[in-house]
Amino acid sequence: AEVKKEYAGLPEIECIASQLNQVFMNLMVNAAHAIDAHGAITLRTGFDESAVWVEVEDTGTGIKPEYMKRIFEPFFTTKPIGKGTGLGLSLAYSIVQRHHGKLDVRSELGAGTVFRVSLPRQRVLEDAGS
């Protein structure tokens, strides 16, 4: 796949970089697996006053609508036996949640998929009473 980079200058945020690295690696590997022969993976970043975001977009096969509500479930996979554990997206979702962010997806069959990781620019303080 051809990798396209559309980077905006991002402000620094407080995070656990090694965990977010795992999220982005999982999303990029999934994007590559979704492309049958030749296609493109676009890595895109941006921010606004409250959040920074990173998108991983592929021109792959897309996700069937009936799978969309299950893709973040542990052990759910559409890959053949031995090709995937079904843990990548579940792990990515958990990491993003621990960073008080969001992991969104939009997909069109035959056209590709976009995953967007949005993270708060300001650290969210934990409630000491919970």
Disulfide bonds with the S-S distance in Angstrom:
none
